[in-house]
């Protein structure tokens, strides 16, 4: 492989530094954090802290907030659920989270949370910010699921903790540590469309250290993605990642994580001939392809004092992302983005119930439009930012309170202050009420400030940051011993939304801030139930009303629902999972007018049915099969991009 040297460098760096994300260190305030599993289902791992409370890694800057004490809306997708649904693309399982809308095409998969824009969602992978500084968002289609990985999704404004990019919420993906999932894991599968996927993982640990290394390959020839097209759109994606930790003495823990992702694939262009009957539609475009490549790394050290009640954490992380689109005539677009970030977090636990946290972030993002030809702005630009965070949490037997305040000092924009407050109250042992309110901010990106292609998209250096405020109220209800229900109502407003306008007399596309307010309101429902010893049901539903000046926002369906039903044979000898996902009718825009002023269209609703099964051949080896889009539904997530039809794979996996 032409990237073999780089892959090895990333892997060895991760193993030498040997460290996980901050929240999975062993030494924590108030005691020990560890990962536990079930003897019957060893993949059902949970991150727990003394005295056995599951925590949310991303819900606090100190990484030690009990899930039952969180005053906002969160959903954890466990490693068991990821593997039960045979998830390969993380974007697929995110469709099962209330409030998330996914829209994917070749080379770009976007996630929108609670009606926000795709660049309003902060994505963390093993504690590293992974968005492309040039595009301002993360292509979640490049994130492949590793054995043992878990996810957290925080819904609602989280800028008070993380600054810009977290208006809609936070998605945190955590690969398993060497201590959580020791030994060797492997899987290989093949199927329709010449699909071949594989994964390797090795984890190990000692008394004072742990380390894990994984590799994932996804390769497919794909299917046509243009209406009436015949050109298959395939891709090859490679991921190599490593992380671990080492304790130095009784009080210091060093950690590191690194990841390399490369995706190569085909794509299609729009028809730009105004005389063509398919003008503005996606058409077969032989020779058009894309390449996305990213390198991420994090290193940090943690010091525990006062018997672990006062911790100090210092970390540094980098991200380098490059994207390129090619045609038979050469490179048609290219961009480079990089980020360097240093964070210091100091957390003090007072009398068990009170927690005070201070955090400081220094971040520099750089970006350059690398498209050749002399018709683009290709100078390198940088944005520098300092963020200061104060956080307080109170955790009582019946009442919980959280508050956070952040001040961001920007070199290009006005300084911004954001907040988040929340409270929870346990009416009974089975009923808990919660409410939260917060604000968020999103700075304009390079693409919007400086443009992309002269004569087609002109930048606007006078743009101001987008600002959001919102609140939510919810109830968490335990239904007997084997089921739980969470219902949340939310209401948010976005001011100064950045959109594309086409001003006269030339009608050339350029961004601007809206003078009206956009609103996002809705209801989210999540149900988890053990129907019988061998049956488990997970279901989610979202209703969203997202409008700008009375007009529905695009790519935000009103109704999204999913259901996953899993059966497990006694002794985990076999299992099967049926997943049904429904996406309601969705407004979108089409550039079918020669003026390039967008025309509003409506995409039909669709329902996808996936079915998979697994059979253990012995204690270490299992065979499995999976069918996706079983009913061969025809649907579009983006105007005139046809999504894949029915596909099937079979494979074998081993764990030693």
GIZIMO-V645731 format. One record per helix or strand. SS is the DSSP state (H for helix, E for strand). FROM is the first residue (numbers start at 1). TO is the last residue. If there is no record, write none. Layout:
BEGIN
SS;FROM;TO, SS;FROM;TO
END
This chain:
BEGIN
H;4;17, H;22;24, E;27;28, E;31;36, E;46;49, E;53;56, E;65;66, H;67;69, E;73;77, H;79;84, E;89;89, H;90;94, E;100;105, E;108;113, H;118;120, E;121;125, E;128;129, H;140;142, E;144;144, E;150;155, H;159;162, E;169;174, E;183;191, H;192;194, E;195;205, E;209;224, E;226;226, E;232;248, E;252;266, E;269;270, E;282;283, E;289;305, E;310;327, E;330;350, E;354;369, E;381;395, E;399;410, E;416;428, E;431;442, H;446;450, E;457;458, E;466;479, E;483;495, E;498;503, E;508;513, E;517;532, E;535;548, E;551;552, E;559;568, H;570;572, E;574;583, E;586;590, E;599;603, E;606;616, E;621;628, E;636;638, E;641;642, E;647;655
END
